[in-house]
């Protein structure tokens, strides 16, 4: 079980690093924008520059925001599972130590 806990700790640490990077990234346009080739060359454009509009409509930035929303929807379930496992283990340890089961623990 300790190997699983180490893996969970590592995964949460990596997730925290992504969230930190996303905090800044979701407010800026993608570094490689549409219309820019791998060498940094731009396609010819016509009309005035609209950087705010380009940022707001950036598909890469929108994908980041979608993943943040997805993660925010899934993480509460992960937290609930971990808390449930911890509570179950606590109840089992309490019974092993000889504590009487309270009415709220009897159903577990």
N, C-alpha and C positions, 0 to 999 in steps of 0.2 A: 504494500500500500504506500510505503514511503516513496517508491519510484513514481507512482502515479501522482502523488502530491508534489514531487519535484517537477514533473512534467507540467502540472497545472500552474505551479508558480512561475515556471519559465514562460508558459503561454500567456499568462496575465501580464508579465513584465513586457513581453513583446507587444501585446495589445496596447499597453499604456504608452509605449514608444510611438506606435502608430497614431494613437489619439493625440499625442503631443504634436506630431508632425501635421496631422489633419487640422488642428486648431488654426494654424497659419495658412495652410494650403487652401482651405475652403473659402478664404477671403480674397484670393488672388487668381488670376487666370493661369491656365496650365503653362508650364515652361515651354512645352512644344505645342504650339497652337496649330489649328487647322490652317492650311494655306502656307505652311512653312515646311520646307523639305528637310531631310536629315542634316544637310550642310548649313542650315539656317537661312537659306534663300527664300524670299517671299514671292508669291505670285503677284502679278500686277493687280492693283485695286483701283477702283474709281470712286470718287466722292470723298467726303470728309472722313477723317478718322473718328471712330466712336469707341474709345477704350472701355468706358463704363458698360456700354451695351455688349461689347465683345466679352467682357468678364462675366456679365450676368447670364449670357447665353452659352458660355463655354461648356461643352459636353463633358469634358474631363472633370471639371469642377463639379458639375451636377452629379457625376458618378461618385465622387468623393462624398458629397452630401447624402446621396442615397445609401451608401455603405454605413455612414454614421447613423442614419435613421434606422437602418436594419439592425445594426449592432445595439443601438439603444432599445430596440424592441426585444432582442433576444437575451441580452445580459441579465435582466431581472429573473428569467427562468434559471439561468446558470447559478446566480446567487441563491435562489430558492433551493435548488438541488443541494448545493454545498451546505447551506444552513440546515436543511432537513437531515442530511447524513450526519452532521455534527450533533444535532439534537438527538437523533436515534442512538448514536454512540454514547452520548452523555447519559441517556436513560438506561441503557444496558450496563454501563459502568456503575451507575448508582445502584441498580439492583444487585450487581455482583458485590458491591461494597456493603450490602445489607440494608440499604435504605428502603423504607416502605414506599410502595407506589401510591402516588396521590391520585385523586379521581381523574385529573387531566392526563396522567401518564398511563392509566389502565388501558386505554384504547390503543396504545402503541405497541 
